[in-house]
Amino acid sequence: MINTLQFENGCFYHIYNRGNNSGIIFKEDANFLYFLILLKKHISPIAEIYTYCLLNNHFHLLIKIKENEDNKVKYEQSFSNLFNAYAKAYNKKYNRTGKLFEERFKKIKIDDEFYLTELIYYIHANPQKHGILKDFRDYKYSSYNTIISSKPTVLSRDEVIKWFGGLSFFIEYHLDRHVKLSYDKLAEFDI
């Protein structure tokens, strides 16, 4: 269920939104990169960023609100600042006016461990689910490859890997689900 209440300290949230009328919100590499810069600037002070996936017309984030924050209004304001800054820059760059995002972002509080595990995979597999490419592991605007790398990152990589019981289990879980997703797609064409 979509949570319309305020963010709570120490809780996980699935944050998502899409372009107005399902329109494009990321046209080129620079757009994706700028959104990630703004995500780091506005959200990392108030939340741990676990996973993300940015597609042309929508995005998904998995965050955990930090325990040490007291001002709950600050959470909402941080997200508003992120989306407003991105929309203003996008509109200016492409000489457009009006709403970029369909509506206010959606958030779902995650309090089920199985759902959290599935959500991490779901966010990473989103490009494959939408037919952008055959293997989500090849998509460059998701957190999957950052998590399996050793490059510096603002992501809570260690916590994600620990959640799965180690890097090899993280990779294995994604691979098992990838094979199932590919098989399910093939099964749709079974006669």
C-alpha positions in Angstrom: 0.0 0.0 0.0 1.2 3.5 -0.8 2.2 5.3 2.4 0.9 8.9 2.6 2.2 9.3 6.1 5.4 11.0 7.0 8.7 9.1 6.8 9.8 7.3 9.9 13.3 7.0 11.3 15.1 3.7 10.5 12.5 2.5 8.0 12.9 1.3 4.4 11.0 3.0 1.6 10.5 2.2 -2.1 10.4 5.6 -3.8 9.2 5.9 -7.4 7.7 8.2 -10.0 7.4 8.6 -13.7 7.2 11.4 -16.3 4.1 13.4 -16.8 1.8 11.5 -19.1 4.5 8.8 -19.0 6.8 11.2 -20.8 10.6 11.0 -21.0 12.5 12.3 -18.0 15.9 11.1 -18.9 16.9 11.8 -22.6 20.7 11.4 -22.5 23.6 10.3 -20.3 24.0 13.7 -18.8 20.4 13.6 -17.5 20.9 10.3 -15.7 24.2 11.5 -14.2 22.8 14.8 -13.0 19.9 13.0 -11.3 22.4 10.8 -9.5 24.4 13.9 -8.4 21.3 15.5 -7.0 20.3 12.2 -5.3 23.6 12.2 -3.5 23.3 15.9 -2.6 19.8 15.9 -1.4 19.0 12.4 -0.1 22.3 10.9 1.2 22.2 13.4 4.2 18.8 12.1 5.4 18.8 8.5 4.1 20.9 5.5 3.2 20.6 4.7 -0.5 20.4 1.0 -1.1 19.4 0.6 -4.7 18.2 2.6 -7.7 17.2 2.2 -11.3 16.6 5.1 -13.7 14.8 4.4 -16.9 13.8 6.9 -19.7 10.3 7.6 -18.3 10.5 6.5 -14.6 12.7 5.6 -11.7 12.9 3.4 -8.6 14.8 4.0 -5.4 15.2 1.9 -2.2 16.2 4.0 0.7 16.4 3.7 4.5 15.8 6.8 6.6 18.7 7.5 8.9 18.0 7.0 12.6 19.7 10.3 13.7 17.3 12.7 11.9 14.7 14.4 14.1 13.0 16.8 11.7 10.5 14.7 9.6 9.6 17.7 7.5 13.2 17.7 6.3 12.6 14.3 4.7 9.8 15.5 2.5 11.7 18.8 1.7 14.8 16.9 0.7 12.8 14.9 -1.9 11.0 18.0 -3.1 14.4 19.7 -3.5 15.8 16.8 -5.5 12.8 16.6 -7.9 12.4 20.4 -8.3 16.1 20.9 -8.9 16.1 18.2 -11.6 12.9 19.4 -13.2 14.1 23.0 -13.4 17.5 21.9 -15.0 15.7 19.5 -17.4 13.2 22.2 -18.5 15.9 24.8 -19.0 18.1 22.4 -21.0 15.3 21.3 -23.3 13.5 24.7 -23.4 10.3 23.3 -22.1 7.7 24.3 -19.5 5.3 22.5 -17.3 5.4 19.5 -15.0 8.1 17.0 -15.7 6.9 14.4 -13.2 3.4 12.9 -13.3 2.6 13.7 -9.8 4.1 13.8 -6.3 6.5 10.9 -5.8 5.1 7.7 -4.4 6.6 5.9 -1.4 5.8 2.6 0.1 7.1 1.6 3.5 8.8 -1.8 3.5 8.5 -3.8 6.6 8.6 -7.3 5.2 12.0 -9.0 4.8 11.0 -11.2 1.9 9.5 -8.2 0.1 12.6 -6.2 0.7 14.8 -8.9 -0.9 12.4 -9.2 -3.9 12.3 -5.4 -4.2 16.1 -5.1 -4.5 16.0 -7.6 -7.4 12.9 -6.0 -8.9 14.6 -2.6 -9.0 17.6 -4.0 -10.7 15.6 -6.1 -13.2 13.4 -3.2 -14.2 15.2 -2.5 -17.5 14.8 -6.1 -18.6 11.2 -6.2 -17.4 10.5 -3.3 -19.7 12.3 -4.8 -22.6 15.1 -2.2 -22.8 17.7 -5.0 -22.9 17.8 -8.8 -22.5 20.0 -8.8 -19.4 19.5 -6.3 -16.6 23.1 -6.7 -15.6 24.2 -4.8 -18.7 22.2 -1.7 -17.8 24.4 1.2 -16.7 21.8 3.3 -14.8 21.0 0.9 -12.0 22.9 0.2 -8.8 23.5 -3.5 -9.6 27.0 -3.1 -11.1 28.0 -0.6 -8.5 27.1 -3.0 -5.7 29.1 -5.8 -7.2 32.1 -3.6 -7.8 34.7 -2.1 -5.4 34.4 1.4 -6.8 33.8 4.2 -4.2 30.0 4.9 -3.9 27.5 6.7 -1.8 25.3 3.5 -1.9 25.0 1.4 1.2 26.8 -1.4 -0.6 28.0 -3.3 2.4 24.5 -3.3 3.9 23.0 -4.6 0.7 25.6 -7.4 0.4 25.2 -8.3 4.0 21.4 -8.5 3.6 22.0 -11.3 1.1 24.6 -13.0 3.2 27.6 -12.0 1.1 28.5 -10.9 -2.4 28.3 -14.4 -3.9 24.8 -14.8 -2.6 23.7 -11.4 -3.9 25.0 -12.3 -7.4 23.5 -15.8 -7.2 20.1 -14.5 -6.1 20.0 -12.1 -9.0 21.2 -14.7 -11.4 18.6 -17.3 -10.3 15.8 -14.6 -10.6 17.2 -13.5 -14.0 17.0 -17.1 -15.3 13.5 -17.4 -14.0 12.5 -14.0 -15.5 14.0 -15.0 -18.9 12.2 -18.4 -18.7 8.9 -16.7 -17.8 9.2 -14.4 -20.8 9.8 -17.4 -23.1 6.9 -19.3 -21.5 4.6 -16.4 -22.6 5.3 -17.5 -26.2 4.6 -21.2 -25.6 1.8 -22.6 -27.7 
